[in-house]
Amino acid sequence: MISILLFCSIQALTFAWEQDVKYFRVDDLGYVYTLDNSTLVKHDVAGDTLFVFSQMNVGAPSQLDVSNPLRPMLFYRETGSLLLLDNTLSEQRMLRLWETGVGLPEWVASGVNQEFWVYDALSKEVLRVNERMAVQARTGYLPASTGREPKVIGMAERHEQLILADASYGLWVFDRFGSLTKRIPVDNLTYMRAHASGVYLQTDHGPMWYNYGDIEPQVIENKGESNLETLTDQQNRRSFYLSEGKLEIVAQNAE
């Protein structure tokens, strides 16, 4: 289980990346993914490199989704391209979303049953589609259901729910049929990253953590550094620290 780091007694630094890391992800199996401007690397629990993928002809990747460890996804917003990989980071399929009827794809999120969600900034709605780009569900015009113009900064499907991060409000939660089921206000939201156990949020006032099913997110104690992103992998007893491109793994003391 992956959960956000609140308080942790650390034992020792076990691994530190030499190169700058744009951002990192940890999948539900514990594998670590690091991404720079063009190269995606998959690491084992110790931080050692397993697989490397680089794609140079579709621009710089703007999103990485590893919520399905068997089908990591890279999205290239500037070219509207969605790249589907397997668990060895081998390319399986490239989808050109602009050529499939999506007006202006800005965000994607992996779903179950080989499906995914796409936010179309032109029509201001989110579509759930399969790999043949057949629409399975849609939220409809978001300003009509939410009462405001969305400023989408992230999406994720977890527990058969779509979580939409809106900088102008907070979190909107939809069911798999596109119906709005929950509103979670978060002031000055700037970033979201979803995990199996909850959602990491970054705001102008510091980091927060939202457990699925809670009424509201909780503030995270973050060692006084507003730009420090932290994450704890309880299963493998390790913690991650990312600040200014430097990513480290530390081992936790046994309780």
C-alpha positions, 0 to 999 in steps of 0.5 A: 500500500502506498500512503503519504509520509506524515511522520517517519523515523528514517534509518538510512539513505538507500538510493539517490538519483544522480540525474535530475528527476522531473517527477516520479511515480510509484505503482501499486506493485512498488516499482518506481518510475522517473521521467525527465524531458524525454526518457522514462525509466522503471526501477525496482524496489532498490532503485536499480534500473529495470527498463528504459523508454525514450520517444523523441518524435512526439514532443516532451511527455506531459503526463505519466499514469502508472495506476495500471502497472501492466499498462503505463501510459504517457501523454504528449499534450502538444501533439495530442498523442497517447502512448500505451506501454507494457510492463517492460516499457515496450510500446504497444500502441500510439493513439492520436487523439486529435484524429479521433474526434477529441477536440482539444485533449488536455488530460488523460487518466487510465481506467479499468477494462483497457479504457481511459478518460480524456478531458476535452478542453474544447467541449469542456467535458470528460469522456471515458473511451476504449482503445478504439476511441468508442465513447463509453460514458461522458460527464457532459458540459462541466460548467453545467454540472459544477457551476463554474468554468473548470481549470483542470490540473489533473485526473485519475480513476481510483475505486471506480471513480473519476477524480478531477482536480480543478484549480478553481475549486478543488476536487470533483468526483464522478462515478464511472457513468460520468455523474457528479457524486462528490464535491471536495473544496480545496483552496489554491490547489496546484497539483494532484497525484492519486494512489491506491490509498489516497490522493496527494495534493499540493496547494499554495499553503503546503501539501495535503492528503485525502483518504478515499471516503473522507469528508475533506483532505488533511494537512501534511507535516512536510519538514517545513519545506513547501516544495518537498514532495514526500511519499511512504511505501508501507509495504516495502518500508521506504520513503521518497523525497523529491525536491528541486529535481533531487529524488532520494529513497530512505529505509524506515526503521522497524517499529 
